[in-house]
Amino acid sequence: MSALISPPAPGGSGPGPVVGRLLRSRLAAALATPHGVDRYLERFNPMWAAHEVRARVVSVHRETSGDAATGSAPVATLTLQPTSTWRGHRAGQHVLVGVELPGTAKRHTRAFSISSAASAPGERFTLTIRAHDEGQVSSYLVREARPGQLLHLSQAQGAFTLIESPATPTISRLLFITGGSGITPAMSMVRTLLRDGYDGHAGRKVTFLHFARGPEDQIFADELAAIAEADNGVDVHLRYGDQRFSEFELRRLVPDYRDTDTWLCGPAGLVELVKDAYAGPESSGGALSPRLRMEFFKPAVARAAQPADGEELTGEVTFARSGASAPASGTSLLQQAEELGLKPDFGCRMGICFSCTRTKTAGAVRNVLTGEESSLPDEEIRICVTAAAGDCHIDL
Amino acid sequence: MSIDTLSDPAAPADEKYHGLTAEQIDRLGAELDTLRQRVLADLGEEDAAYLRKVVTTQRKMEIAGRALFYLPVVGWLPAVACLSVSKILDNMEIGHNVMHGQYDFLGDPAFNSRMFDWDTVCPGEQWKYSHNYIHHTFTNIVGKDRDVGYGILRMDPEQKWHPYYLGNPLYAFLLMTFFEWGVALHDLEVENIVSGKRKLADNKPLYPGLMRKIRRQAVKDYLLFPALTGPLFPLTFAGNAVANLVRNVWAFNIIFCGHFPAGVASFSEEETADETRGQWYLRQMLGSANITGSRLMHLMSGNLSHQIEHHLFPDLPARRYPELAVEVREICQRYGLPYNTGRLHQQLWSVFKKICRYSLPGGEAKVAPVGGPGAVTEDSLAA
């Protein structure tokens, strides 16, 4: 893009490019020390920012309404107007969304895939979110997000992105295998290709193989039908219910799939089956084809059942950074870490000084002072007064 | 509960700790834990809204202060006033409390104790170690709590006298004037280096952070903002210096009223060696003093006017201290414990007398157990 073209800022949000450069200058930083420029701007208008990214919800579109009987959760697409600090995203990337849930004032942050085509700096984009049963944040966003609401964002992140573009065409054929809400990043890729005039003919076919619970649970159904209908070289194959992934079928659709650039995103069961199909022969060590790209969200740590009185606590404490782990003992995580020979920072050892604060990335813990249990991901805990209440991962 | 037996002078003294039996102390601890639990469970949007409102006020004051320096002569005094208020709010109701982790529950990086830094030359990172850990864990244990006299003053008879301490009032005056620098240099533990307990090399890792913070603060207040006012440079420079001075004097006075008024107990390393949670609570109560005053006074002191409640619950949002104080007072009354509070001028006078008294050798023995002749409380519980 030519440097002369200033980033589009629909809705007139945020300062212009000159003001933006000024706000990001060393002088502005020196004047705003120690708090930083954003700490001043946000007090006046949350859509003014020099570094941080925030967004307003422009509209909420209900994709599916879910069905309690079949256990399928509703899905909504949120259109967001980011601050001018948004650097744009490449198709397939995700973004961290921070939101204060009503009643608690506590900000929760979760990763969501971007469903719209690649965006330019400051440009609107969409998130398509399924309201998971255990996901407080996803449930809230799907059911209660309203236009005008403010969200805290990260920049787009993730390397599960499209390499193909109309500007740098290759002769590669492309294959997307997705399941459930794993369709979202692949949808962003296909939308980007079609928007930018990708020509699927001349041997550069795109194959989109998607697995969903059923037609009523299928998001983007109309758009997928339109894509399948159009003369664009994109084949769409939707499989519902009992139609599970099989290598046999894949081979029929894409005979040389192991040599085809493939993007895979879906639930663990699907991922395992596809990985088996892409694994090399036993003789060569079963290595995965390098053409297969996968997107993982944080692996869920199973929450151990609450031990009844007198029953033994089970679970594994993993100190992710050091790689050390031990069975959950019920003593403080600080003590468990020290018993493993780790030397985390600590102070009072009674929960008042916050010197030992660490992030629990996943799992269940119990505050030994209050007995309160929590299994929220990415939670800051004081390890001197926190014990494992099952499997847990600590960033230490 | 039988209150009569709580301070029964006939009971053998060796079974009691500051006037209470072990069982009473456990019960006291449990009561305070319950209180703490109740407030913790109630934290939420109101606390968040309050903090954000104070921060907005502080930012507006700061911007107004910086802007008013462009108005020659008539703008100067209001500019200094705004900037002084801004720095006081920033350091006390915002900085001190946020860096205690009081608002970590919000999950907002802007108010996270690990990320926040305040508008003083002291790097928050270093202050949190000496304050949150050392001072709040070992409060008033002579020899362990480095805030007893800040390593330069003699504030307790248990501190051995030395002719150096003849300068006590002078040192206190200098510390008041240069308080932010005193707080910054506090973490270097110079007194422990002099006494050989700490090596000079131990300070090496602290220097880069300290120098970076000092440089940034100095460049902002004494170079950039004055320069931006062009020919008014000297006036702006002086105004910024005065605002820092006002903050220094105010913060020093509030903080010295927290642990040094007459009647506040100090403790020895021996008696606190195997402390229970209840005993820790008791030490915090006996080792702190409050200041009575208006809501404005509480705001401007960062609610450190409720030093007793702050020391009992250092990680609860300070705006909760006034409501907690009602019950803490009632608990003190029930257990026959002193609740040391008084108006600002009374507490200051008491501290001033102490600074002068301990510049000379000797001094009264430690405050006697509750009910004894040394127990002073300026509070009238009936009030």
Interface residues (C-beta under 8 A of the other chain):
Chain A: L27 A30 L31 T33 P34 H35 R39 Y40 E42 R43 G98 E100 P102 G103 T104 A105 K106 R107 H108 T109 G347 C348 M350 G351 I352 C353 F354 S355 T357 L369 T370 E380
Chain B: D33 Q37 L40 L43 G44 E45 D47 A48 V55 T56 R59 K60 I63 H100 G101 D104 F105 L106 G107 D108 A110 N112 S113 R114 D117 W118 D119 G124 K128 Y129 N132 Y133 H136 T137 K213 R216 Q217 V219 K220 L224 F225 R277 W280 P314 D315
